[in-house]
């Protein structure tokens, strides 16, 4: 059995992912998305930058693709000769209880010390795009050190991560070695005994996994509780232990009893029961944590309304598109403004364009979905020297539709995202594959190729996001209208 650093990373992210990587039919795994391919290419570019600026010329083993034994032998030869640094080396152990351990550290650096080679040894460095030293990457660095100990006869005292914003980060090997040992033991137990972990969908963790379509299909077939908002990995075992294994079981539960057995607040338990009831009936439920009348008044139709959505490139710390849909109810018109930065240097220009547009409608509420738009406005206002009175007055007009929806209603959706809510209401995007990650890829392709098709595709997607926010807001106004016969389920 070959246990690689890649498999160990999969296991840390999802035990089931690691199992499927070894035993499942690979034809059931979706190909990498454009965005995931972009991330991989970005990491390669970061490696090149690091090697150019930090290490200079280093030895790099040459071997046939996939022939890890040849790669390990070439790497060992460099280590024995005392090469100052080795790029993209291969570490491979002899079988240990039938297991061969394998890793590809980005860099091995020679330092003084005692090893089987003489008065030198090597320390590993892993190059990662992350903004912070995630535990999963520290464990991988520890895994490299574990393999180095087998090859050179001694553990290095430290391993390193190289991160774009932090630079070199030292990994505390003595602290992490016990965690690695337990993780390897647990992973090998699952693989040797072929103990297939249960499906559990956690979208923010599963979205980039190629096994998601396969796992999601199984979850839907079984109506797995992980599809119910509010059922987290930590809450799921408690529900199982009290025989609450189906959506229908939770829908019939007493919220007070549920709060006690789950150690939840009353409102959280109540909302979880309502969520199950909504799934069961496929109908919205008014929960009225806020007064429906007050919410209805807050979003009542105005003569002019603005719907605002930003597209951003996190790796560049760039907000490159401000989309504004202007709804003029008096004249029954809709106008979409796509304020797009052709290059990162134009971020300031489109910021002032947005400010001018928003201020030209001083009484208009500005609707958006989720907190990012407000956070971006605060960042841009500071970055480009906007007077506080101006930016705060502008932010005071912002109304988060996501926050209003989640405080007032429960919907039969698996997540309270813009797409799932709007699609449940019947709204469709022109490009069914479009999403935030895809737009990041499209913008990078625009910067690389100059092909305007990518900008046009982003603008269309952004406009659809604004239209979807408009669609949800209108539905919420109608749902909360006084003549609506649905009443709140909140205990008085």
Secondary structure, DSSP 8 states (H G I E B T S, - for coil): -EEEHHHHHHHHH-HHHHHHHHHS-GGGS----HHHHHHHHHHHHHHHHHIIIII-S-EE----TT-HHHHHHHHHHHHHHT-SEEES--EE---BTTBEEEE--SEEEEEEEEETTEEEEEEEEEEE--SS--HHHHHHHHHHHHHHHHHHSS--S-EEEEETTTEEEEE-HHHHHHHHHHHHHHHHHHHHTT--------HHHHTT-TTHHHHHHHHHHHT-GGGSTT--HHHHHHHHHTT--SHHHHHTS-HHHHHHHHT--HHHHHHHHHHHHHHHHTS-EE--SS-HHHHHHHTS--SEEEEEEEEEEGGGTEEEEEEEEEEETTTTEEEEEEEE-SSGGGHHHHHHHHHHHHHTTTT-EEEESSTHHHHHHHHHHHHTT--HHHHHHHHTTEEEHHHHHHHHEE-S-SS--HHHHHHHTT---SSTT--HHHHHHHHHHHHHH--HHHHHHHHHHHHHHHHHHHHHHHHHHHHTSTT------S--
